Amino acid sequence: MKRAKILFTTLLVVACTGFLQAQELNDAIEAYNLGATAAQEGNYVTAIEHLNRALDLGSALGEEGLSVVTDCKSLIPQLYLRQGKELAAGGQGPEALPFLDKAIETAYAYGLDGIPEEANDLKSKVFYIIANEAFGSKDFGAAIESFQKVLELDPSNGIAYLRLGQASANSGKEEEAIIALEKAAELGQGANANRLLASIYLKQAVAAQKGKEWEQVFDAAQKATIYADNVQSNKLLGLAAMELKRFPEALEAWEKVMNADPGAKDINTTYYRLAVVYEGLGNKANACSYYKKIQNDPNFKSIAEYKIKTELKCD
């Protein structure tokens, strides 16, 4: 009789355990169904809450809950991604970012391919929009931060490097700007990047000229001419080269200035510079030729006549 009582008790425990497991499985399935229904209705936050509950219940059941767990893990990252997409499409980029991060996190945790790449691609676009808005508001510090995030996600984005260079230059961070712009040029943005690089080096040359730091003027102006061989850069290069008595470089620079606009209002100033350069090179004939061009200009008449008649004794 005692053995029968023990057997009955054991069967009762097994039955109760089985009943409880069945109930927990039903709860897990119900939570999953609620989540799936909410997802179909576009209520992703609620859907994810139900699915996370289903996932917890299913995980506690072991093999019994394996199918619920698998379905939840398949759906949860997708719902985070969908929510992020909808927010981004609605102009709520900053609000989309946490959902995209969760999509990436859960996809990696659950071993799902494709979702991290898609979410990161969308994140780079969101950060680009945020960066451009900050740039337009002249909040260059915030723009720099967001452009850097774009490039962490999309390191081949030449336009982002270009904009990062612009923002850095506008913030006075010239060395960082140069690095970004050189990278932009490598990635297909050569024309715009070179124009901005020339502008940075020209600005440096002008600043150095004010302090008569001619070596710095020469270096910066020379770099500026590499990226944009224009009149202003060549004038500064020519002046610095003359001060440093680097007459071959000075001659090349001033000839470019002259040839760029032979009818310029200040062409006689260029002729004077060329006369001085040729004199420095020991080329008397060409020096005389250029001094003669300006001997009737009131600004240069005295020096030209002195050079022609007294010092150089031009023919």
LINWOKA-V227272 format. One record per backbone hydrogen bond with DSSP energy under -0.5 kcal/mol. NH is the residue of the N-H (numbers start at 1). CO is the residue of the C=O. If there is no record, write none. Layout:
BEGIN
{{NH,CO} {NH,CO}}
END
This chain:
BEGIN
{{5,1} {6,2} {7,3} {8,4} {9,5} {10,6} {11,7} {12,8} {13,9} {14,10} {15,11} {16,12} {17,13} {18,14} {19,15} {20,16} {21,17} {22,18} {23,19} {24,20} {25,21} {26,22} {27,23} {28,24} {29,25} {30,26} {31,27} {32,28} {33,29} {34,30} {35,31} {36,32} {37,33} {38,34} {39,35} {40,36} {41,37} {42,39} {43,38} {44,42} {47,43} {48,44} {49,45} {50,46} {51,47} {52,48} {53,49} {54,50} {55,51} {56,52} {57,53} {58,54} {59,55} {60,56} {61,57} {61,58} {62,59} {64,61} {65,62} {66,63} {69,65} {70,66} {71,67} {72,68} {73,69} {74,70} {75,71} {76,72} {77,73} {79,75} {80,76} {81,77} {82,78} {83,79} {84,80} {85,81} {86,82} {87,83} {88,84} {89,85} {90,86} {91,88} {92,87} {96,92} {96,93} {97,93} {98,94} {99,95} {100,96} {101,97} {102,98} {103,99} {104,100} {105,101} {106,102} {107,103} {108,104} {109,105} {110,106} {111,107} {111,108} {112,107} {115,113} {118,114} {119,115} {120,116} {121,117} {122,118} {123,119} {124,120} {125,121} {126,122} {127,123} {128,124} {129,125} {130,126} {131,127} {132,128} {133,129} {134,130} {135,131} {136,132} {137,133} {138,135} {139,134} {140,138} {143,139} {144,140} {145,141} {146,142} {147,143} {148,144} {149,145} {150,146} {151,147} {152,148} {153,149} {154,150} {157,154} {158,156} {161,157} {162,158} {163,159} {164,160} {165,161} {166,162} {167,163} {168,164} {169,165} {170,166} {171,167} {172,169} {173,168} {174,172} {177,173} {178,174} {179,175} {180,176} {181,177} {182,178} {183,179} {184,180} {185,181} {186,182} {187,183} {188,185} {189,184} {193,189} {194,190} {195,191} {196,192} {197,193} {198,194} {199,195} {200,196} {201,197} {202,198} {203,199} {204,200} {205,201} {206,202} {207,203} {208,204} {209,205} {210,206} {211,207} {212,209} {213,208} {214,212} {217,213} {218,214} {219,215} {220,216} {221,217} {222,218} {223,219} {224,220} {225,221} {226,222} {227,223} {228,224} {230,228} {234,230} {235,231} {236,232} {237,233} {238,234} {239,235} {240,236} {241,237} {242,238} {243,239} {244,240} {245,242} {246,241} {247,245} {250,246} {251,247} {252,248} {253,249} {254,250} {255,251} {256,252} {257,253} {258,254} {259,255} {260,256} {261,257} {264,261} {267,264} {269,266} {270,266} {271,267} {272,268} {273,269} {274,270} {275,271} {276,272} {277,273} {278,274} {279,275} {280,276} {281,277} {282,279} {283,278} {284,282} {287,283} {288,284} {289,285} {290,286} {291,287} {292,288} {293,289} {294,290} {294,291} {295,292} {297,294} {298,296} {300,297} {301,297} {304,300} {305,301} {306,302} {307,303} {308,304} {309,305} {310,305} {310,306} {311,306} {312,307} {313,307} {314,308}}
END
